[in-house]
């Protein structure tokens, strides 16, 4: 069997999918794409994103288009599905052409043959699997995320699940300082090349703690599971990371972090609280940036998504912060704040709860960021980490600028 990941038009992840496909969002230790790949490493997995992001995906994942598929049974799956063993086992038991449903909603399809031609001719990359016109249906045990806060809320459980298949728990491949404390070491994994400073505490009593390769955990930092810190990260001295937190690769974190997700290449190096939040790539949170994640009346949090106020049904929802956004020192983000890509937030109070992409927010109001300056800054920031702002990504950034709402 083989697979192809699509994007579901019903997924609404705000600024986090302006520059990436749904299947490259992180939930737990892994991205949604990686959850499939690590469970079925022998499968060919092609990527078929929506057209406006296709060039970026082709550049970041070369050789993964539909042309990489063969004429065999194919699982076409929405990228927002949180893949688990039960789903894959159910799918592998199906034969013929079948539309996959979870709770009555389409999440994918099984194609017996001709996947490439059928996916291309139907326009499923934009219209979804319904465009394939397959009448036969099967209910499968699939779990999906529709909003950013779904990814955040599931991350603790997904760290547990991912650690079971992707991490060698109990393997400590570094020499922690003699005063470091590892509680529940059979549920802890530490990769090669890590530097664990004096007084570090890794506490796996409530869930696994997984630390990747070449990670620096400085003196007196505390990491409480379930938690994940990716390759080449730096955890600053005195940092406290609570359960349900996933820090993607090449991030620098400090202060207090709880139940939050960092995509990758982001900085929160100083004091301040980040809770129940999702942070995109190339974000820099200034010292003493704080997020509120609970209303004073403990009520359900509403979040503005694509111009619509959506009731999350959750009492704890922090911020969703798009790629390449920066906050100034002392920034305060209200409960359920959404900040677009390439924003600069410099305020002496609470900024608006919904900040459009390319906004420059100051105490005097909000102006639109110049796209050329934004791109130049991004190129400089990325080059500092040895990453290129590719032509396809730059074109996508400029396209988003043309359609972004005015601040």
C-alpha positions as CSV (number, residue, x, y, z in Angstrom):
1,X,0.0,0.0,0.0
2,X,1.0,3.6,-0.5
3,X,-0.4,7.0,0.6
4,X,-0.9,10.5,-0.4
5,X,-1.6,13.4,1.9
6,X,-4.1,16.1,0.9
7,X,-5.4,19.2,2.6
8,X,-9.0,19.4,3.9
9,X,-10.8,22.6,2.8
10,X,-12.6,22.3,6.2
11,X,-9.4,22.7,8.2
12,X,-9.0,26.2,9.7
13,X,-5.6,26.8,11.2
14,X,-5.3,30.6,10.6
15,X,-1.8,32.0,10.1
16,X,-0.1,28.7,10.8
17,X,-1.0,27.3,7.3
18,X,-0.3,30.5,5.3
19,X,3.2,29.3,4.5
20,X,2.9,25.5,5.0
21,X,0.5,22.7,4.4
22,X,-1.7,21.2,7.1
23,X,0.3,18.0,7.2
24,X,3.5,19.8,8.3
25,X,1.9,21.2,11.5
26,X,3.3,19.8,14.7
27,X,1.2,17.9,17.2
28,X,3.1,16.0,19.9
29,X,6.7,15.1,19.1
30,X,6.0,14.8,15.4
31,X,4.4,16.7,12.5
32,X,1.1,15.2,11.3
33,X,2.9,13.9,8.2
34,X,5.7,12.3,10.3
35,X,3.1,10.4,12.3
36,X,2.2,8.4,9.2
37,X,5.8,8.0,8.0
38,X,7.1,6.7,11.3
39,X,4.3,4.1,11.6
40,X,4.6,2.9,8.0
41,X,8.2,3.5,6.9
42,X,7.9,1.0,4.1
43,X,5.1,3.0,2.4
44,X,5.6,5.5,-0.4
45,X,4.0,8.7,0.9
46,X,3.3,11.5,-1.7
47,X,2.2,15.0,-0.9
48,X,-0.6,16.8,-2.8
49,X,-1.2,20.2,-1.2
50,X,-3.6,22.9,-2.2
51,X,-2.4,24.7,-5.4
52,X,-1.3,28.0,-3.7
53,X,1.2,26.2,-1.5
54,X,2.2,23.5,-4.0
55,X,5.4,25.2,-5.2
56,X,6.6,25.7,-1.6
57,X,6.0,22.0,-0.8
58,X,7.7,20.8,-3.9
59,X,10.7,22.8,-3.0
60,X,10.9,21.7,0.6
61,X,9.9,18.0,-0.1
62,X,11.5,17.3,-3.5
63,X,10.4,14.1,-5.3
64,X,7.3,13.7,-3.2
65,X,4.6,14.7,-5.7
66,X,2.0,12.5,-7.2
67,X,4.5,11.3,-9.9
68,X,6.2,9.3,-7.1
69,X,3.2,7.0,-6.7
70,X,2.8,3.6,-8.5
71,X,-0.4,2.0,-9.6
72,X,-1.4,0.2,-6.5
73,X,-3.9,0.5,-3.6
74,X,-3.6,4.0,-2.3
75,X,-4.7,5.7,0.9
76,X,-5.6,9.4,0.2
77,X,-5.7,11.0,3.6
78,X,-6.4,14.5,4.8
79,X,-3.3,16.1,6.3
80,X,-5.1,17.3,9.4
81,X,-5.8,13.7,10.5
82,X,-3.8,12.7,13.6
83,X,-2.6,9.3,12.4
84,X,-2.7,6.4,14.9
85,X,-2.3,2.6,14.7
86,X,-6.0,1.9,14.9
87,X,-6.7,4.0,11.8
88,X,-4.0,2.4,9.7
89,X,-5.0,-1.1,10.7
90,X,-8.6,-0.4,9.7
91,X,-7.6,1.1,6.4
92,X,-5.4,-1.9,5.5
93,X,-8.4,-4.2,5.9
94,X,-10.4,-2.4,3.2
95,X,-10.6,-3.4,-0.5
96,X,-11.9,-1.5,-3.5
97,X,-12.8,2.2,-3.7
98,X,-14.0,3.6,-0.3
99,X,-14.6,7.0,1.1
100,X,-13.4,7.1,4.7
101,X,-15.6,8.7,7.3
102,X,-15.0,9.6,10.9
103,X,-18.1,10.7,12.9
104,X,-19.8,10.9,9.5
105,X,-17.3,13.4,8.1
106,X,-14.9,12.5,5.2
107,X,-11.3,12.2,6.2
108,X,-9.9,10.4,3.2
109,X,-10.4,7.6,0.7
110,X,-9.0,4.3,-0.4
111,X,-8.3,4.0,-4.1
112,X,-7.9,0.6,-5.6
113,X,-6.0,1.8,-8.6
114,X,-5.3,4.9,-10.8
115,X,-4.7,7.2,-7.9
116,X,-2.5,9.7,-9.8
117,X,-4.9,10.3,-12.7
118,X,-8.0,10.4,-10.4
119,X,-6.6,12.8,-7.9
120,X,-5.4,15.1,-10.7
121,X,-8.5,15.1,-12.8
122,X,-10.9,15.5,-9.8
123,X,-9.3,18.6,-8.3
124,X,-9.2,16.9,-4.9
125,X,-6.3,19.1,-3.8
126,X,-8.7,22.0,-3.7
127,X,-12.1,20.4,-3.4
128,X,-11.4,17.5,-1.0
129,X,-12.0,13.8,-1.3
130,X,-15.7,14.3,-2.1
131,X,-14.6,15.3,-5.6
132,X,-13.5,11.7,-6.2
133,X,-17.2,10.7,-6.3
134,X,-16.8,7.4,-4.4
135,X,-20.2,6.3,-3.1
136,X,-19.0,3.4,-1.0
137,X,-18.2,4.5,2.6
138,X,-16.5,3.1,5.7
139,X,-16.4,4.5,9.2
140,X,-12.8,4.5,10.5
141,X,-11.3,5.4,14.0
142,X,-9.7,8.6,12.8
143,X,-9.0,11.6,15.0
144,X,-8.7,15.0,13.3
145,X,-7.8,18.5,14.2
146,X,-9.8,21.4,12.7
147,X,-8.3,24.4,14.6
148,X,-5.0,25.3,16.0
149,X,-6.2,24.9,19.6
150,X,-7.1,21.2,18.7
151,X,-3.4,20.6,18.0
152,X,-2.4,22.3,21.3
153,X,-5.0,20.4,23.3
154,X,-3.9,17.0,21.9
155,X,-0.2,17.5,22.2
156,X,0.3,16.0,25.6
157,X,-1.4,12.7,24.6
158,X,0.4,12.8,21.3
159,X,3.8,13.1,23.0
160,X,2.9,9.9,24.8
161,X,1.8,8.1,21.6
162,X,4.8,9.4,19.5
163,X,7.3,8.5,22.2
164,X,6.0,4.9,22.1
165,X,6.8,4.6,18.4
166,X,9.5,7.2,17.7
167,X,11.7,7.4,20.8
168,X,13.8,4.8,22.6
169,X,12.6,5.5,26.1
170,X,15.1,4.8,28.8
171,X,18.0,5.5,26.5
172,X,20.2,8.3,27.9
173,X,22.9,9.0,25.2
174,X,24.5,11.9,27.0
175,X,26.3,12.5,30.3
176,X,24.1,14.7,32.5
177,X,25.9,16.8,35.1
178,X,26.3,14.9,38.3
179,X,23.8,17.1,40.1
180,X,21.1,16.6,37.4
181,X,18.0,14.7,38.5
182,X,16.2,12.3,36.2
183,X,12.9,11.1,37.7
184,X,11.4,8.0,36.0
185,X,14.4,7.4,33.7
186,X,12.6,4.5,32.0
187,X,10.3,7.1,30.4
188,X,13.1,9.5,29.5
189,X,15.1,9.6,26.2
190,X,18.1,11.9,25.7
191,X,19.8,12.0,22.4
192,X,23.5,12.1,21.5
193,X,25.5,15.3,21.9
194,X,23.3,16.9,24.6
195,X,24.7,19.1,27.3
196,X,22.7,18.7,30.6
197,X,23.9,21.4,33.0
198,X,24.0,21.3,36.9
199,X,20.7,21.2,38.7
200,X,18.7,20.1,35.6
201,X,15.5,18.2,36.5
202,X,13.7,15.9,34.0
203,X,10.5,14.6,35.6
204,X,8.7,11.8,33.7
205,X,6.3,10.8,36.5
206,X,3.3,12.1,34.5
207,X,4.5,11.3,31.0
208,X,7.6,10.8,28.9
209,X,10.4,13.4,28.5
210,X,12.1,13.2,25.2
211,X,15.1,15.4,24.4
212,X,16.6,15.2,20.9
213,X,20.2,15.4,19.7
214,X,22.6,18.2,20.4
215,X,20.3,19.9,22.8
216,X,21.7,22.3,25.5
217,X,19.7,22.3,28.7
218,X,21.3,24.9,31.0
219,X,21.6,25.0,34.7
220,X,18.5,24.5,36.9
221,X,16.1,24.1,34.0
222,X,13.1,21.8,34.8
223,X,11.2,19.8,32.2
224,X,8.0,18.0,33.3
225,X,6.5,15.3,31.1
226,X,4.9,14.7,28.8
227,X,7.3,17.0,27.0
228,X,9.5,17.1,23.9
229,X,12.5,19.2,23.1
230,X,13.7,18.8,19.5
231,X,17.2,18.6,18.0
232,X,19.6,21.6,18.4
233,X,17.4,23.4,20.8
234,X,18.7,25.5,23.7
235,X,16.8,25.6,27.0
236,X,18.0,28.6,29.0
237,X,19.0,28.5,32.7
238,X,16.1,28.3,35.1
239,X,13.5,27.6,32.4
240,X,10.4,25.6,33.5
241,X,8.7,23.5,30.8
242,X,5.4,21.9,32.0
243,X,3.6,18.9,30.5
244,X,1.9,19.1,27.2
245,X,4.7,21.2,25.6
246,X,6.5,20.3,22.3
247,X,9.4,22.4,21.3
248,X,10.3,21.8,17.6
249,X,13.9,21.7,16.4
250,X,16.4,24.6,16.5
251,X,14.4,26.7,19.1
252,X,15.7,28.7,22.0
253,X,13.3,28.8,25.0
254,X,13.3,30.3,28.5
255,X,10.9,31.5,31.2
256,X,7.8,29.5,31.9
257,X,6.1,27.4,29.2
258,X,3.0,25.2,29.7
259,X,1.0,23.1,27.2
260,X,2.3,24.9,24.1
261,X,3.8,24.0,20.7
262,X,6.7,25.5,18.9
263,X,6.8,24.6,15.2
264,X,10.6,25.1,14.7
265,X,13.3,27.9,14.6
266,X,11.6,30.1,17.1
267,X,12.9,32.1,20.0
268,X,11.4,32.7,23.5
269,X,14.7,33.1,25.3
270,X,13.7,35.2,28.3
271,X,11.3,35.4,31.2
272,X,7.5,35.5,30.6
273,X,4.7,33.0,30.5
274,X,3.5,31.1,27.4
275,X,0.5,28.8,27.9
276,X,-1.8,26.8,25.7
277,X,-0.3,28.5,22.7
278,X,1.0,27.6,19.2
279,X,4.1,29.4,18.0
280,X,5.1,29.3,14.3
281,X,8.6,29.3,12.8
282,X,11.0,32.2,12.9
283,X,9.0,33.9,15.7
284,X,10.8,35.9,18.3
285,X,9.1,36.7,21.6
286,X,10.7,39.6,23.4
287,X,11.6,39.5,27.1
288,X,8.7,39.4,29.5
289,X,6.2,38.6,26.7
290,X,3.2,37.0,28.5
291,X,0.1,35.2,27.2
292,X,-3.1,35.0,29.0
293,X,-4.8,31.6,28.5
294,X,-7.8,31.8,30.9
295,X,-10.7,34.3,31.1
296,X,-11.5,35.9,34.4
297,X,-14.9,34.2,34.5
298,X,-13.4,30.8,33.5
299,X,-15.7,30.7,30.6
300,X,-15.3,29.2,27.1
301,X,-12.8,31.1,25.0
302,X,-13.8,32.5,21.6
303,X,-11.2,32.9,18.9
304,X,-11.4,34.9,15.7
305,X,-10.7,32.6,12.7
306,X,-10.9,33.9,9.1
307,X,-13.0,36.8,10.2
308,X,-15.5,34.6,12.2
309,X,-15.7,34.4,16.0
310,X,-15.5,30.7,16.9
311,X,-16.3,29.2,20.3
312,X,-13.5,26.8,21.2
313,X,-15.5,25.1,23.9
314,X,-12.3,25.3,26.0
315,X,-11.5,27.4,29.1
316,X,-7.7,27.4,28.4
317,X,-6.6,28.9,25.1
318,X,-3.6,31.1,24.6
319,X,-2.2,32.6,21.4
320,X,-1.6,31.4,17.9
321,X,1.4,33.3,16.5
322,X,2.2,33.2,12.8
323,X,5.7,32.8,11.2
324,X,8.2,35.6,11.3
325,X,6.2,37.6,13.9
326,X,8.0,39.5,16.7
327,X,6.9,40.9,20.0
328,X,8.6,43.7,21.9
329,X,9.7,43.4,25.6
330,X,6.8,43.4,28.0
331,X,4.1,42.4,25.4
332,X,0.9,41.1,26.8
333,X,-1.3,38.9,24.6
334,X,-4.9,38.4,25.7
335,X,-6.7,35.0,25.9
336,X,-7.3,33.6,22.5
337,X,-5.2,36.1,20.5
338,X,-4.4,35.3,16.9
339,X,-1.4,37.1,15.3
340,X,-0.7,36.7,11.6
341,X,2.6,36.3,9.8
342,X,5.3,39.0,9.6
343,X,3.8,41.1,12.4
344,X,5.6,43.3,14.8
345,X,3.8,43.9,18.1
346,X,5.1,46.8,20.1
347,X,2.5,48.0,22.7
348,X,2.2,49.2,26.2
349,X,-1.1,47.5,26.8
350,X,-3.0,44.6,25.3
351,X,-3.0,44.6,21.5
352,X,-6.1,43.6,19.5
353,X,-7.0,39.9,19.8
354,X,-7.0,39.5,16.1
355,X,-4.0,41.0,14.3
356,X,-3.8,40.6,10.5
357,X,-0.6,39.5,8.8
358,X,2.0,42.1,8.0
359,X,0.7,44.4,10.8
360,X,3.0,46.8,12.7
361,X,1.2,47.4,16.0
362,X,2.3,50.3,18.3
363,X,0.6,52.3,21.1
364,X,-0.6,54.7,18.4
365,X,-2.4,52.0,16.4
366,X,-1.6,49.6,13.6
367,X,0.1,50.2,10.2
368,X,0.9,47.8,7.4
369,X,4.5,46.4,7.2
370,X,6.4,47.0,4.0
371,X,6.7,43.7,2.2
372,X,10.2,44.3,0.9
373,X,11.5,45.2,4.3
374,X,9.7,42.1,5.7
375,X,11.3,39.8,3.2
376,X,14.8,41.3,3.7
377,X,14.5,40.8,7.4
378,X,13.4,37.2,7.0
379,X,16.3,36.5,4.6
380,X,18.7,37.9,7.2
381,X,17.1,36.0,10.2
382,X,17.0,32.7,8.3
383,X,20.6,33.0,7.0
384,X,21.8,33.3,10.7
385,X,20.6,29.7,11.1
386,X,22.0,28.5,7.8
387,X,18.6,28.4,6.1
388,X,17.8,29.9,2.7
389,X,14.6,32.0,2.0
390,X,13.9,30.1,-1.2
391,X,12.4,31.7,-4.3
392,X,9.1,29.7,-3.9
393,X,8.7,30.7,-0.3
394,X,9.4,34.4,-1.1
395,X,6.8,34.3,-3.9
396,X,4.3,32.8,-1.4
397,X,5.0,35.5,1.2
398,X,4.4,38.2,-1.4
399,X,1.2,36.5,-2.5
400,X,-0.1,36.4,1.1
401,X,0.8,40.1,1.4
402,X,-1.5,41.0,-1.6
403,X,-4.5,39.3,0.0
404,X,-3.9,40.1,3.7
405,X,-6.5,42.2,5.5
406,X,-5.5,45.8,6.3
407,X,-4.6,46.3,10.0
